[in-house]
Amino acid sequence: MTRSNSVTKPGLLPRRSVSPLSPNQGILIGTPVTISADVGPATQPPTGEPAYPDPTGTVQLQIDGASVGTPLQLAPSSSSGSPSQSSATVSIPTADLAPGTHTASLTYSGDSNCLANASAQVQFSVGTDNFSIAASNDALYVTSGQTTQRDAIFVNNSGGAFSGTVSFSCSGLPSGAVCAFNPATVTNNGFTLLTISTTQTQNASVAAPSKIASRDANRPYVSECMASAIVLVLLVPRRRRNGILLLIAFFGISTVGLTSCGGGTGSSSQPTEYATTTTLTAATSTPAVEASDTFTANVVAVGSDLAPSGSVQFSVDGAASGAAIPLSTGTAQFTTSFSTSGAHTVAAAYSGGSTFESSSSSRLTVTVPAFTGTPPGTYNITITGTSGTLSQTTSVTLGVQ
């Protein structure tokens, strides 16, 4: 007579030599999990009749509905007072499983006395020994001097395999700002609440920039020439001064507006090289700390409508900054920022060209205001979660008004 049998005892799932598996408790990928496959009769024999024989045959492991490995032979495992049963030790391989939740089940082959049967499916999850973090809001806004709304930072334990404790930190905060996490740590998975506190912004006094008169480096003033002539007159004997003074008056009138004492050659032919002037302007004369400021150099040829060719080397606080920038229709632009408050100087030096003389601008002074507290602006804040040697990051944007 053939009897019906069950892979498991009534009301029990296959017993395991590891803790019960569930979607909330993960297994590290690559770590084998051993379970015990117990096969016994679904009912006990009537009173007075002998015990049922131990089941024989094999059990087959299935993961996510597909057979894994080869069938395993059952071995008797009867004990006094218990129905006849046999068992096999089954190992669940995890090295080739993707992180996430999976199902496992066992199929019994049956024998001459017992019908084939299958266990119920049991869920388990596998993952890497790591974690990830993510922010619920990717942008926070605050008025200087106040505190942001709470932002939840979630910790995911990568399929349940990670069970460490994660602590948190911030970087990229503006001056006068601090961040706090509550709770300070998260174990396994969960979330913490991030807040960022700022300090009221106040302007600090900064000396006004000194103004440097703009002057063409290639064009001496006529007044300097006249002054030189007067000195020469004083060195001449008194009886010859009247004639010399008349000559000075004549040349003074004829040379007004010339670029130098020897600026006129008296020839109508064009010069082989044109003198140039270089002027420098700034997009703003009061850029904020670390804010970009653009400087424009304009190079003009004296006495010619031609646009000078060549390049301009910009310098900041007396030192060359970056490579020379080629002129485009006589203009070159340079963008930089200043990491400290106070006065800074920028200058431009034109290299000259085949028919153009070199020239330099006057130094242009800009003043970077000093602030106490948290200055307005937009900042990229990096949130770092650390557990031992493991670390993960996420970012949020902080807007300070």
Contacts in CASP RR format, 6 or more apart in sequence:
PFRMAT RR
TARGET T0000
AUTHOR 0000-0000-0000
METHOD contacts of the structure
MODEL  1
MTRSNSVTKPGLLPRRSVSPLSPNQGILIGTPVTISADVGPATQPPTGEP
AYPDPTGTVQLQIDGASVGTPLQLAPSSSSGSPSQSSATVSIPTADLAPG
THTASLTYSGDSNCLANASAQVQFSVGTDNFSIAASNDALYVTSGQTTQR
DAIFVNNSGGAFSGTVSFSCSGLPSGAVCAFNPATVTNNGFTLLTISTTQ
TQNASVAAPSKIASRDANRPYVSECMASAIVLVLLVPRRRRNGILLLIAF
FGISTVGLTSCGGGTGSSSQPTEYATTTTLTAATSTPAVEASDTFTANVV
AVGSDLAPSGSVQFSVDGAASGAAIPLSTGTAQFTTSFSTSGAHTVAAAY
SGGSTFESSSSSRLTVTVPAFTGTPPGTYNITITGTSGTLSQTTSVTLGV
Q
2 112 0 8 1.000
2 113 0 8 1.000
2 114 0 8 1.000
2 115 0 8 1.000
3 41 0 8 1.000
3 52 0 8 1.000
3 113 0 8 1.000
3 114 0 8 1.000
3 115 0 8 1.000
4 42 0 8 1.000
4 114 0 8 1.000
4 115 0 8 1.000
4 117 0 8 1.000
5 39 0 8 1.000
5 40 0 8 1.000
5 41 0 8 1.000
5 42 0 8 1.000
5 55 0 8 1.000
5 108 0 8 1.000
5 110 0 8 1.000
5 114 0 8 1.000
5 115 0 8 1.000
5 117 0 8 1.000
6 39 0 8 1.000
6 40 0 8 1.000
6 41 0 8 1.000
6 42 0 8 1.000
6 117 0 8 1.000
7 14 0 8 1.000
7 37 0 8 1.000
7 38 0 8 1.000
7 39 0 8 1.000
7 40 0 8 1.000
7 59 0 8 1.000
7 106 0 8 1.000
7 107 0 8 1.000
7 108 0 8 1.000
7 117 0 8 1.000
7 118 0 8 1.000
7 119 0 8 1.000
8 14 0 8 1.000
8 38 0 8 1.000
8 119 0 8 1.000
8 120 0 8 1.000
9 38 0 8 1.000
9 40 0 8 1.000
9 83 0 8 1.000
9 85 0 8 1.000
10 42 0 8 1.000
12 38 0 8 1.000
13 119 0 8 1.000
13 120 0 8 1.000
13 122 0 8 1.000
14 35 0 8 1.000
14 36 0 8 1.000
14 37 0 8 1.000
14 38 0 8 1.000
14 106 0 8 1.000
14 119 0 8 1.000
14 122 0 8 1.000
15 35 0 8 1.000
15 36 0 8 1.000
15 38 0 8 1.000
16 33 0 8 1.000
16 34 0 8 1.000
16 35 0 8 1.000
16 36 0 8 1.000
17 34 0 8 1.000
17 35 0 8 1.000
17 36 0 8 1.000
17 89 0 8 1.000
18 33 0 8 1.000
18 34 0 8 1.000
18 35 0 8 1.000
19 25 0 8 1.000
21 27 0 8 1.000
21 33 0 8 1.000
21 104 0 8 1.000
21 122 0 8 1.000
21 123 0 8 1.000
21 124 0 8 1.000
21 125 0 8 1.000
22 123 0 8 1.000
22 124 0 8 1.000
22 125 0 8 1.000
23 101 0 8 1.000
23 123 0 8 1.000
23 124 0 8 1.000
23 125 0 8 1.000
24 125 0 8 1.000
24 160 0 8 1.000
25 124 0 8 1.000
25 125 0 8 1.000
25 160 0 8 1.000
26 124 0 8 1.000
26 125 0 8 1.000
26 126 0 8 1.000
26 127 0 8 1.000
26 159 0 8 1.000
26 160 0 8 1.000
26 161 0 8 1.000
27 33 0 8 1.000
27 94 0 8 1.000
27 124 0 8 1.000
27 125 0 8 1.000
27 126 0 8 1.000
27 127 0 8 1.000
27 161 0 8 1.000
28 94 0 8 1.000
28 126 0 8 1.000
28 127 0 8 1.000
28 128 0 8 1.000
28 129 0 8 1.000
28 161 0 8 1.000
29 94 0 8 1.000
29 95 0 8 1.000
29 97 0 8 1.000
29 99 0 8 1.000
29 126 0 8 1.000
29 127 0 8 1.000
29 128 0 8 1.000
29 161 0 8 1.000
30 93 0 8 1.000
30 94 0 8 1.000
30 95 0 8 1.000
30 126 0 8 1.000
31 94 0 8 1.000
32 91 0 8 1.000
32 92 0 8 1.000
32 93 0 8 1.000
32 94 0 8 1.000
33 91 0 8 1.000
33 92 0 8 1.000
33 94 0 8 1.000
33 124 0 8 1.000
34 89 0 8 1.000
34 90 0 8 1.000
34 91 0 8 1.000
34 92 0 8 1.000
35 89 0 8 1.000
35 90 0 8 1.000
35 91 0 8 1.000
35 92 0 8 1.000
35 104 0 8 1.000
36 87 0 8 1.000
36 88 0 8 1.000
36 89 0 8 1.000
36 90 0 8 1.000
37 59 0 8 1.000
37 72 0 8 1.000
37 74 0 8 1.000
37 87 0 8 1.000
37 88 0 8 1.000
37 89 0 8 1.000
37 90 0 8 1.000
37 106 0 8 1.000
37 108 0 8 1.000
37 119 0 8 1.000
38 77 0 8 1.000
38 85 0 8 1.000
38 86 0 8 1.000
38 87 0 8 1.000
39 55 0 8 1.000
39 59 0 8 1.000
39 74 0 8 1.000
39 85 0 8 1.000
39 86 0 8 1.000
39 87 0 8 1.000
39 88 0 8 1.000
39 108 0 8 1.000
39 114 0 8 1.000
40 55 0 8 1.000
40 83 0 8 1.000
40 84 0 8 1.000
40 85 0 8 1.000
40 86 0 8 1.000
40 114 0 8 1.000
41 52 0 8 1.000
41 55 0 8 1.000
41 83 0 8 1.000
41 84 0 8 1.000
41 85 0 8 1.000
41 114 0 8 1.000
44 83 0 8 1.000
45 51 0 8 1.000
45 52 0 8 1.000
51 78 0 8 1.000
51 83 0 8 1.000
51 84 0 8 1.000
52 83 0 8 1.000
52 84 0 8 1.000
52 113 0 8 1.000
53 84 0 8 1.000
53 113 0 8 1.000
54 74 0 8 1.000
54 76 0 8 1.000
54 77 0 8 1.000
54 78 0 8 1.000
54 84 0 8 1.000
54 85 0 8 1.000
54 86 0 8 1.000
55 74 0 8 1.000
55 84 0 8 1.000
55 85 0 8 1.000
55 86 0 8 1.000
55 108 0 8 1.000
55 110 0 8 1.000
55 111 0 8 1.000
55 113 0 8 1.000
55 114 0 8 1.000
56 74 0 8 1.000
56 86 0 8 1.000
56 110 0 8 1.000
56 111 0 8 1.000
56 114 0 8 1.000
57 73 0 8 1.000
57 74 0 8 1.000
57 86 0 8 1.000
57 108 0 8 1.000
57 109 0 8 1.000
57 110 0 8 1.000
57 111 0 8 1.000
58 71 0 8 1.000
58 72 0 8 1.000
58 73 0 8 1.000
58 74 0 8 1.000
58 88 0 8 1.000
58 108 0 8 1.000
58 109 0 8 1.000
59 71 0 8 1.000
59 72 0 8 1.000
59 74 0 8 1.000
59 88 0 8 1.000
59 90 0 8 1.000
59 106 0 8 1.000
59 107 0 8 1.000
59 108 0 8 1.000
59 109 0 8 1.000
60 67 0 8 1.000
60 69 0 8 1.000
60 71 0 8 1.000
60 72 0 8 1.000
60 106 0 8 1.000
60 107 0 8 1.000
60 109 0 8 1.000
61 67 0 8 1.000
61 68 0 8 1.000
61 69 0 8 1.000
61 72 0 8 1.000
61 90 0 8 1.000
61 92 0 8 1.000
61 104 0 8 1.000
61 105 0 8 1.000
61 106 0 8 1.000
62 68 0 8 1.000
62 104 0 8 1.000
62 105 0 8 1.000
62 106 0 8 1.000
62 107 0 8 1.000
63 92 0 8 1.000
63 97 0 8 1.000
63 102 0 8 1.000
63 103 0 8 1.000
63 104 0 8 1.000
64 102 0 8 1.000
64 103 0 8 1.000
65 103 0 8 1.000
65 105 0 8 1.000
67 107 0 8 1.000
68 92 0 8 1.000
68 93 0 8 1.000
71 109 0 8 1.000
72 88 0 8 1.000
72 89 0 8 1.000
72 90 0 8 1.000
73 88 0 8 1.000
74 86 0 8 1.000
74 87 0 8 1.000
74 88 0 8 1.000
75 86 0 8 1.000
75 87 0 8 1.000
75 88 0 8 1.000
76 84 0 8 1.000
76 85 0 8 1.000
76 86 0 8 1.000
77 85 0 8 1.000
77 86 0 8 1.000
77 87 0 8 1.000
78 84 0 8 1.000
78 85 0 8 1.000
90 106 0 8 1.000
92 104 0 8 1.000
92 124 0 8 1.000
94 126 0 8 1.000
97 126 0 8 1.000
98 126 0 8 1.000
99 126 0 8 1.000
99 127 0 8 1.000
99 128 0 8 1.000
99 158 0 8 1.000
99 159 0 8 1.000
99 161 0 8 1.000
100 125 0 8 1.000
100 126 0 8 1.000
100 127 0 8 1.000
100 159 0 8 1.000
101 123 0 8 1.000
101 124 0 8 1.000
101 125 0 8 1.000
101 159 0 8 1.000
102 123 0 8 1.000
102 124 0 8 1.000
102 125 0 8 1.000
102 126 0 8 1.000
103 121 0 8 1.000
103 122 0 8 1.000
103 123 0 8 1.000
103 124 0 8 1.000
104 121 0 8 1.000
104 122 0 8 1.000
104 124 0 8 1.000
105 118 0 8 1.000
105 119 0 8 1.000
105 120 0 8 1.000
105 121 0 8 1.000
105 122 0 8 1.000
106 118 0 8 1.000
106 119 0 8 1.000
107 116 0 8 1.000
107 117 0 8 1.000
107 118 0 8 1.000
107 119 0 8 1.000
108 114 0 8 1.000
108 116 0 8 1.000
108 117 0 8 1.000
108 118 0 8 1.000
109 116 0 8 1.000
110 116 0 8 1.000
110 117 0 8 1.000
125 159 0 8 1.000
125 160 0 8 1.000
125 161 0 8 1.000
126 159 0 8 1.000
126 161 0 8 1.000
127 158 0 8 1.000
127 159 0 8 1.000
127 160 0 8 1.000
127 161 0 8 1.000
127 162 0 8 1.000
128 158 0 8 1.000
128 161 0 8 1.000
128 162 0 8 1.000
129 158 0 8 1.000
129 161 0 8 1.000
129 162 0 8 1.000
129 390 0 8 1.000
130 158 0 8 1.000
130 161 0 8 1.000
130 162 0 8 1.000
130 390 0 8 1.000
130 392 0 8 1.000
131 155 0 8 1.000
131 156 0 8 1.000
131 157 0 8 1.000
131 158 0 8 1.000
131 162 0 8 1.000
131 164 0 8 1.000
131 166 0 8 1.000
131 189 0 8 1.000
131 387 0 8 1.000
131 390 0 8 1.000
131 392 0 8 1.000
132 155 0 8 1.000
132 156 0 8 1.000
132 158 0 8 1.000
132 392 0 8 1.000
133 153 0 8 1.000
133 154 0 8 1.000
133 155 0 8 1.000
133 156 0 8 1.000
133 166 0 8 1.000
133 383 0 8 1.000
133 385 0 8 1.000
133 392 0 8 1.000
133 393 0 8 1.000
133 394 0 8 1.000
134 153 0 8 1.000
134 154 0 8 1.000
134 156 0 8 1.000
134 394 0 8 1.000
135 151 0 8 1.000
135 152 0 8 1.000
135 153 0 8 1.000
135 154 0 8 1.000
135 194 0 8 1.000
135 383 0 8 1.000
135 394 0 8 1.000
135 395 0 8 1.000
135 396 0 8 1.000
136 151 0 8 1.000
136 152 0 8 1.000
136 153 0 8 1.000
136 154 0 8 1.000
137 151 0 8 1.000
137 152 0 8 1.000
137 396 0 8 1.000
138 395 0 8 1.000
138 396 0 8 1.000
138 397 0 8 1.000
139 396 0 8 1.000
139 397 0 8 1.000
139 398 0 8 1.000
139 399 0 8 1.000
140 148 0 8 1.000
140 149 0 8 1.000
140 151 0 8 1.000
140 196 0 8 1.000
140 396 0 8 1.000
140 397 0 8 1.000
140 398 0 8 1.000
140 399 0 8 1.000
141 148 0 8 1.000
141 398 0 8 1.000
141 399 0 8 1.000
141 401 0 8 1.000
142 148 0 8 1.000
142 196 0 8 1.000
142 198 0 8 1.000
142 398 0 8 1.000
142 399 0 8 1.000
142 400 0 8 1.000
142 401 0 8 1.000
143 198 0 8 1.000
143 400 0 8 1.000
143 401 0 8 1.000
144 198 0 8 1.000
144 199 0 8 1.000
144 200 0 8 1.000
144 201 0 8 1.000
144 373 0 8 1.000
144 374 0 8 1.000
144 375 0 8 1.000
144 376 0 8 1.000
144 400 0 8 1.000
144 401 0 8 1.000
145 197 0 8 1.000
145 198 0 8 1.000
145 199 0 8 1.000
145 200 0 8 1.000
145 201 0 8 1.000
145 373 0 8 1.000
145 374 0 8 1.000
146 197 0 8 1.000
146 198 0 8 1.000
147 195 0 8 1.000
147 196 0 8 1.000
147 197 0 8 1.000
147 198 0 8 1.000
148 194 0 8 1.000
148 195 0 8 1.000
148 196 0 8 1.000
148 197 0 8 1.000
148 398 0 8 1.000
149 195 0 8 1.000
150 193 0 8 1.000
150 194 0 8 1.000
150 195 0 8 1.000
151 193 0 8 1.000
151 194 0 8 1.000
151 195 0 8 1.000
151 396 0 8 1.000
152 191 0 8 1.000
152 192 0 8 1.000
152 193 0 8 1.000
152 194 0 8 1.000
153 168 0 8 1.000
153 181 0 8 1.000
153 191 0 8 1.000
153 192 0 8 1.000
153 193 0 8 1.000
153 194 0 8 1.000
153 383 0 8 1.000
153 394 0 8 1.000
154 189 0 8 1.000
154 190 0 8 1.000
154 191 0 8 1.000
155 166 0 8 1.000
155 186 0 8 1.000
155 188 0 8 1.000
155 189 0 8 1.000
155 190 0 8 1.000
155 191 0 8 1.000
155 192 0 8 1.000
155 385 0 8 1.000
156 189 0 8 1.000
157 163 0 8 1.000
157 188 0 8 1.000
157 189 0 8 1.000
160 188 0 8 1.000
160 189 0 8 1.000
162 188 0 8 1.000
162 189 0 8 1.000
162 387 0 8 1.000
163 187 0 8 1.000
163 188 0 8 1.000
164 187 0 8 1.000
164 188 0 8 1.000
164 387 0 8 1.000
165 185 0 8 1.000
165 186 0 8 1.000
165 187 0 8 1.000
165 387 0 8 1.000
166 185 0 8 1.000
166 186 0 8 1.000
166 187 0 8 1.000
166 385 0 8 1.000
166 386 0 8 1.000
166 387 0 8 1.000
167 184 0 8 1.000
167 185 0 8 1.000
167 385 0 8 1.000
167 386 0 8 1.000
167 387 0 8 1.000
168 181 0 8 1.000
168 184 0 8 1.000
168 185 0 8 1.000
168 192 0 8 1.000
168 194 0 8 1.000
168 383 0 8 1.000
168 384 0 8 1.000
168 385 0 8 1.000
168 386 0 8 1.000
169 179 0 8 1.000
169 383 0 8 1.000
169 384 0 8 1.000
169 385 0 8 1.000
169 386 0 8 1.000
170 179 0 8 1.000
170 194 0 8 1.000
170 196 0 8 1.000
170 381 0 8 1.000
170 382 0 8 1.000
170 383 0 8 1.000
170 384 0 8 1.000
171 381 0 8 1.000
171 382 0 8 1.000
171 384 0 8 1.000
172 379 0 8 1.000
172 380 0 8 1.000
172 381 0 8 1.000
172 382 0 8 1.000
173 179 0 8 1.000
173 196 0 8 1.000
173 379 0 8 1.000
173 381 0 8 1.000
173 398 0 8 1.000
174 198 0 8 1.000
174 374 0 8 1.000
174 375 0 8 1.000
174 377 0 8 1.000
174 379 0 8 1.000
174 398 0 8 1.000
174 400 0 8 1.000
175 371 0 8 1.000
175 373 0 8 1.000
175 374 0 8 1.000
175 375 0 8 1.000
176 198 0 8 1.000
176 199 0 8 1.000
176 373 0 8 1.000
176 374 0 8 1.000
177 196 0 8 1.000
177 197 0 8 1.000
177 198 0 8 1.000
177 199 0 8 1.000
177 374 0 8 1.000
177 398 0 8 1.000
177 400 0 8 1.000
178 196 0 8 1.000
178 197 0 8 1.000
179 194 0 8 1.000
179 195 0 8 1.000
179 196 0 8 1.000
179 197 0 8 1.000
179 381 0 8 1.000
180 194 0 8 1.000
180 195 0 8 1.000
180 196 0 8 1.000
180 197 0 8 1.000
181 192 0 8 1.000
181 193 0 8 1.000
181 194 0 8 1.000
182 192 0 8 1.000
182 193 0 8 1.000
182 195 0 8 1.000
183 192 0 8 1.000
184 192 0 8 1.000
185 192 0 8 1.000
186 192 0 8 1.000
194 383 0 8 1.000
194 396 0 8 1.000
196 381 0 8 1.000
196 398 0 8 1.000
198 373 0 8 1.000
198 374 0 8 1.000
198 400 0 8 1.000
199 372 0 8 1.000
199 373 0 8 1.000
199 374 0 8 1.000
200 373 0 8 1.000
200 374 0 8 1.000
201 371 0 8 1.000
201 372 0 8 1.000
201 373 0 8 1.000
201 374 0 8 1.000
201 375 0 8 1.000
201 376 0 8 1.000
202 371 0 8 1.000
202 372 0 8 1.000
202 373 0 8 1.000
203 369 0 8 1.000
203 370 0 8 1.000
203 371 0 8 1.000
204 341 0 8 1.000
204 369 0 8 1.000
204 370 0 8 1.000
204 371 0 8 1.000
204 372 0 8 1.000
205 370 0 8 1.000
206 341 0 8 1.000
206 342 0 8 1.000
206 343 0 8 1.000
206 367 0 8 1.000
206 368 0 8 1.000
206 369 0 8 1.000
206 370 0 8 1.000
207 342 0 8 1.000
207 343 0 8 1.000
207 367 0 8 1.000
208 367 0 8 1.000
209 285 0 8 1.000
209 343 0 8 1.000
209 365 0 8 1.000
209 366 0 8 1.000
209 367 0 8 1.000
210 343 0 8 1.000
210 365 0 8 1.000
211 365 0 8 1.000
212 362 0 8 1.000
212 363 0 8 1.000
212 364 0 8 1.000
212 365 0 8 1.000
213 362 0 8 1.000
214 279 0 8 1.000
214 361 0 8 1.000
214 362 0 8 1.000
215 362 0 8 1.000
216 259 0 8 1.000
216 275 0 8 1.000
216 277 0 8 1.000
216 359 0 8 1.000
217 359 0 8 1.000
217 360 0 8 1.000
218 259 0 8 1.000
218 275 0 8 1.000
218 276 0 8 1.000
218 277 0 8 1.000
218 302 0 8 1.000
218 357 0 8 1.000
218 359 0 8 1.000
219 259 0 8 1.000
219 260 0 8 1.000
219 275 0 8 1.000
219 277 0 8 1.000
219 302 0 8 1.000
220 259 0 8 1.000
220 260 0 8 1.000
220 261 0 8 1.000
222 252 0 8 1.000
222 255 0 8 1.000
222 256 0 8 1.000
222 257 0 8 1.000
222 258 0 8 1.000
225 255 0 8 1.000
225 260 0 8 1.000
225 261 0 8 1.000
226 248 0 8 1.000
226 252 0 8 1.000
228 261 0 8 1.000
229 248 0 8 1.000
229 251 0 8 1.000
229 252 0 8 1.000
230 248 0 8 1.000
232 244 0 8 1.000
233 241 0 8 1.000
233 244 0 8 1.000
233 245 0 8 1.000
233 248 0 8 1.000
236 244 0 8 1.000
255 261 0 8 1.000
255 262 0 8 1.000
255 263 0 8 1.000
255 264 0 8 1.000
258 264 0 8 1.000
259 275 0 8 1.000
259 302 0 8 1.000
272 355 0 8 1.000
273 355 0 8 1.000
273 356 0 8 1.000
273 357 0 8 1.000
274 301 0 8 1.000
274 302 0 8 1.000
274 303 0 8 1.000
274 304 0 8 1.000
274 306 0 8 1.000
274 308 0 8 1.000
274 355 0 8 1.000
274 356 0 8 1.000
274 357 0 8 1.000
275 301 0 8 1.000
275 302 0 8 1.000
275 357 0 8 1.000
275 359 0 8 1.000
276 299 0 8 1.000
276 300 0 8 1.000
276 301 0 8 1.000
276 302 0 8 1.000
276 308 0 8 1.000
276 350 0 8 1.000
276 352 0 8 1.000
276 356 0 8 1.000
276 357 0 8 1.000
276 358 0 8 1.000
276 359 0 8 1.000
277 299 0 8 1.000
277 300 0 8 1.000
277 302 0 8 1.000
277 359 0 8 1.000
278 297 0 8 1.000
278 298 0 8 1.000
278 299 0 8 1.000
278 312 0 8 1.000
278 348 0 8 1.000
278 349 0 8 1.000
278 350 0 8 1.000
278 359 0 8 1.000
278 360 0 8 1.000
278 361 0 8 1.000
279 297 0 8 1.000
279 298 0 8 1.000
279 300 0 8 1.000
279 361 0 8 1.000
280 295 0 8 1.000
280 296 0 8 1.000
280 297 0 8 1.000
280 298 0 8 1.000
280 346 0 8 1.000
280 347 0 8 1.000
280 348 0 8 1.000
280 361 0 8 1.000
280 362 0 8 1.000
280 364 0 8 1.000
281 295 0 8 1.000
281 296 0 8 1.000
281 298 0 8 1.000
281 364 0 8 1.000
282 293 0 8 1.000
282 294 0 8 1.000
282 295 0 8 1.000
282 296 0 8 1.000
282 346 0 8 1.000
282 364 0 8 1.000
282 366 0 8 1.000
283 293 0 8 1.000
283 294 0 8 1.000
283 295 0 8 1.000
283 296 0 8 1.000
284 293 0 8 1.000
284 366 0 8 1.000
285 365 0 8 1.000
285 366 0 8 1.000
285 367 0 8 1.000
286 366 0 8 1.000
286 367 0 8 1.000
286 368 0 8 1.000
286 369 0 8 1.000
287 293 0 8 1.000
287 337 0 8 1.000
287 338 0 8 1.000
287 366 0 8 1.000
287 368 0 8 1.000
288 368 0 8 1.000
288 369 0 8 1.000
288 371 0 8 1.000
288 375 0 8 1.000
289 338 0 8 1.000
289 339 0 8 1.000
289 340 0 8 1.000
289 341 0 8 1.000
289 368 0 8 1.000
289 369 0 8 1.000
289 371 0 8 1.000
289 375 0 8 1.000
290 337 0 8 1.000
290 338 0 8 1.000
290 339 0 8 1.000
291 337 0 8 1.000
292 335 0 8 1.000
292 336 0 8 1.000
292 337 0 8 1.000
293 335 0 8 1.000
293 336 0 8 1.000
293 337 0 8 1.000
293 338 0 8 1.000
293 366 0 8 1.000
294 333 0 8 1.000
294 334 0 8 1.000
294 335 0 8 1.000
295 314 0 8 1.000
295 333 0 8 1.000
295 334 0 8 1.000
295 335 0 8 1.000
295 336 0 8 1.000
295 346 0 8 1.000
295 348 0 8 1.000
295 364 0 8 1.000
296 331 0 8 1.000
296 332 0 8 1.000
296 333 0 8 1.000
296 334 0 8 1.000
297 312 0 8 1.000
297 314 0 8 1.000
297 331 0 8 1.000
297 332 0 8 1.000
297 333 0 8 1.000
297 334 0 8 1.000
297 348 0 8 1.000
297 350 0 8 1.000
297 361 0 8 1.000
298 330 0 8 1.000
298 331 0 8 1.000
299 308 0 8 1.000
299 312 0 8 1.000
299 327 0 8 1.000
299 330 0 8 1.000
299 331 0 8 1.000
299 332 0 8 1.000
299 350 0 8 1.000
299 356 0 8 1.000
299 359 0 8 1.000
300 308 0 8 1.000
300 330 0 8 1.000
301 307 0 8 1.000
301 308 0 8 1.000
301 356 0 8 1.000
306 355 0 8 1.000
306 356 0 8 1.000
307 327 0 8 1.000
307 329 0 8 1.000
307 330 0 8 1.000
308 327 0 8 1.000
308 330 0 8 1.000
308 350 0 8 1.000
308 352 0 8 1.000
308 353 0 8 1.000
308 356 0 8 1.000
309 327 0 8 1.000
309 353 0 8 1.000
309 354 0 8 1.000
309 356 0 8 1.000
310 326 0 8 1.000
310 327 0 8 1.000
310 350 0 8 1.000
310 351 0 8 1.000
310 352 0 8 1.000
310 353 0 8 1.000
310 356 0 8 1.000
311 324 0 8 1.000
311 325 0 8 1.000
311 326 0 8 1.000
311 327 0 8 1.000
311 332 0 8 1.000
311 350 0 8 1.000
311 351 0 8 1.000
312 324 0 8 1.000
312 325 0 8 1.000
312 327 0 8 1.000
312 332 0 8 1.000
312 334 0 8 1.000
312 348 0 8 1.000
312 349 0 8 1.000
312 350 0 8 1.000
312 351 0 8 1.000
313 320 0 8 1.000
313 324 0 8 1.000
313 325 0 8 1.000
313 348 0 8 1.000
313 349 0 8 1.000
313 351 0 8 1.000
314 320 0 8 1.000
314 321 0 8 1.000
314 322 0 8 1.000
314 325 0 8 1.000
314 332 0 8 1.000
314 334 0 8 1.000
314 336 0 8 1.000
314 346 0 8 1.000
314 347 0 8 1.000
314 348 0 8 1.000
314 349 0 8 1.000
315 321 0 8 1.000
315 346 0 8 1.000
315 347 0 8 1.000
315 348 0 8 1.000
315 349 0 8 1.000
316 336 0 8 1.000
316 344 0 8 1.000
316 345 0 8 1.000
316 346 0 8 1.000
317 344 0 8 1.000
317 345 0 8 1.000
318 345 0 8 1.000
318 347 0 8 1.000
321 334 0 8 1.000
321 336 0 8 1.000
324 351 0 8 1.000
325 332 0 8 1.000
325 333 0 8 1.000
325 334 0 8 1.000
326 332 0 8 1.000
327 350 0 8 1.000
332 348 0 8 1.000
334 346 0 8 1.000
334 348 0 8 1.000
336 346 0 8 1.000
338 344 0 8 1.000
338 366 0 8 1.000
338 368 0 8 1.000
340 368 0 8 1.000
341 368 0 8 1.000
341 369 0 8 1.000
341 370 0 8 1.000
341 371 0 8 1.000
342 367 0 8 1.000
342 368 0 8 1.000
342 369 0 8 1.000
342 370 0 8 1.000
343 365 0 8 1.000
343 366 0 8 1.000
343 367 0 8 1.000
343 368 0 8 1.000
344 365 0 8 1.000
344 366 0 8 1.000
344 367 0 8 1.000
344 368 0 8 1.000
345 363 0 8 1.000
345 364 0 8 1.000
345 365 0 8 1.000
345 366 0 8 1.000
346 363 0 8 1.000
346 364 0 8 1.000
346 366 0 8 1.000
347 360 0 8 1.000
347 361 0 8 1.000
347 362 0 8 1.000
347 363 0 8 1.000
347 364 0 8 1.000
348 360 0 8 1.000
348 361 0 8 1.000
349 358 0 8 1.000
349 359 0 8 1.000
349 360 0 8 1.000
349 361 0 8 1.000
350 356 0 8 1.000
350 358 0 8 1.000
350 359 0 8 1.000
350 360 0 8 1.000
351 358 0 8 1.000
352 358 0 8 1.000
352 359 0 8 1.000
374 400 0 8 1.000
375 400 0 8 1.000
376 400 0 8 1.000
376 401 0 8 1.000
377 399 0 8 1.000
377 400 0 8 1.000
377 401 0 8 1.000
378 397 0 8 1.000
378 398 0 8 1.000
378 399 0 8 1.000
378 400 0 8 1.000
379 397 0 8 1.000
379 398 0 8 1.000
379 399 0 8 1.000
379 400 0 8 1.000
380 395 0 8 1.000
380 397 0 8 1.000
380 398 0 8 1.000
381 395 0 8 1.000
381 396 0 8 1.000
381 397 0 8 1.000
381 398 0 8 1.000
382 393 0 8 1.000
382 394 0 8 1.000
382 395 0 8 1.000
383 393 0 8 1.000
383 394 0 8 1.000
383 395 0 8 1.000
383 396 0 8 1.000
384 391 0 8 1.000
384 392 0 8 1.000
384 393 0 8 1.000
385 391 0 8 1.000
385 392 0 8 1.000
385 393 0 8 1.000
END
